[in-house]
Amino acid sequence: MAQVINNSGHDDMISRSRSLAHPKYGNILASSSYDGKVLIWRSQQASQWTQVASFALHSASVNIVSWSPHESGCLLACASSDGDVSILEFAEGNWGNMKFAAHEGGVNAVSWAPAMMPGSLVSSKPEAGGQRRFVTGGSDCLVKIWDWSRETNTYTPTLSLPGHTDWIRDIAWSPTILQKSYIASASQDKTVRIWTSDPAHPNEWKPTTLNFEAVLWRVSWSLSGNVLAVSGGDNKVSLWKENLKGEWECVKTVEE
């Protein structure tokens, strides 16, 4: 059953971004708006939400918020049209935050990497704890990968992936933790790029380009991380899967 927050707490329209945290941290919801605010809500009882925190860190619309995998901590990434990304963290009973410049012209999308590194399930020496890593897409047509640095206590861009020729509208890191990592980026240039990396060459991301006839708005992975859904301005949703040859095939198309 859908639940409604009557008093949104925002001073403008809520953007497409509403995100629920992992149940480990309780019933916590984050919302963002064109007013530049990010609000945190908690539900103690069914359909009753109370605002517990408010952040006005950005000077323009916050386009999307995304919770990290729970193994990495209670972390919320916020992408804004002011070109910055902010990270909110709840630890030891308090909320902390940091903000840094990410993309010239605006940040349109953000997505966290799985907490476990690719291949860690079959590794003889799995890493303890969860990695803190995410990817962003912006109006500068770039895909950027960010890693947490324990030395500087901040996030730094470790890779910048060019290729798109227009704004990146959405980005999604596949949740799979098998032998390969996948990132999908959707752009106004009417292409989706699927970036693939393997543990042997973690800093090499090879792109596969999927061409469409319309501007693309959203990409989303299945829970298993092996099927990609793509939607665009033609009101179609297509499902894509990698075959045994490493080629991506459209396995189904749904039209409105």
Rosetta blueprint (number, residue, H / E / L):
1 M L
2 A L
3 Q L
4 V L
5 I L
6 N L
7 N L
8 S L
9 G L
10 H L
11 D L
12 D L
13 M L
14 I E
15 S E
16 R E
17 S E
18 R E
19 S E
20 L E
21 A L
22 H L
23 P H
24 K H
25 Y H
26 G L
27 N L
28 I E
29 L E
30 A E
31 S E
32 S E
33 S E
34 Y L
35 D L
36 G L
37 K L
38 V E
39 L E
40 I E
41 W E
42 R E
43 S E
44 Q E
45 Q E
46 A L
47 S L
48 Q E
49 W E
50 T E
51 Q E
52 V E
53 A E
54 S E
55 F E
56 A L
57 L L
58 H L
59 S L
60 A L
61 S L
62 V E
63 N E
64 I E
65 V E
66 S E
67 W E
68 S L
69 P L
70 H H
71 E H
72 S H
73 G L
74 C E
75 L E
76 L E
77 A E
78 C E
79 A E
80 S E
81 S L
82 D L
83 G L
84 D E
85 V E
86 S E
87 I E
88 L E
89 E E
90 F E
91 A E
92 E L
93 G L
94 N E
95 W E
96 G E
97 N E
98 M E
99 K E
100 F E
101 A E
102 A L
103 H L
104 E L
105 G L
106 G L
107 V E
108 N E
109 A E
110 V E
111 S E
112 W E
113 A L
114 P L
115 A L
116 M L
117 M L
118 P L
119 G L
120 S H
121 L H
122 V H
123 S L
124 S L
125 K L
126 P L
127 E L
128 A L
129 G L
130 G L
131 Q L
132 R L
133 R E
134 F E
135 V E
136 T E
137 G E
138 G E
139 S L
140 D L
141 C L
142 L L
143 V E
144 K E
145 I E
146 W E
147 D E
148 W E
149 S E
150 R L
151 E L
152 T L
153 N L
154 T E
155 Y E
156 T E
157 P E
158 T E
159 L E
160 S E
161 L E
162 P L
163 G L
164 H L
165 T L
166 D L
167 W L
168 I E
169 R E
170 D E
171 I E
172 A E
173 W E
174 S L
175 P L
176 T L
177 I L
178 L L
179 Q L
180 K L
181 S E
182 Y E
183 I E
184 A E
185 S E
186 A E
187 S E
188 Q L
189 D L
190 K L
191 T E
192 V E
193 R E
194 I E
195 W E
196 T E
197 S E
198 D E
199 P L
200 A L
201 H E
202 P E
203 N E
204 E E
205 W E
206 K E
207 P E
208 T E
209 T E
210 L E
211 N E
212 F L
213 E L
214 A L
215 V L
216 L E
217 W E
218 R E
219 V E
220 S E
221 W E
222 S L
223 L L
224 S L
225 G L
226 N L
227 V E
228 L E
229 A E
230 V E
231 S E
232 G E
233 G L
234 D L
235 N L
236 K E
237 V E
238 S E
239 L E
240 W E
241 K E
242 E E
243 N L
244 L L
245 K L
246 G L
247 E L
248 W E
249 E E
250 C E
251 V E
252 K E
253 T E
254 V E
255 E E
256 E L
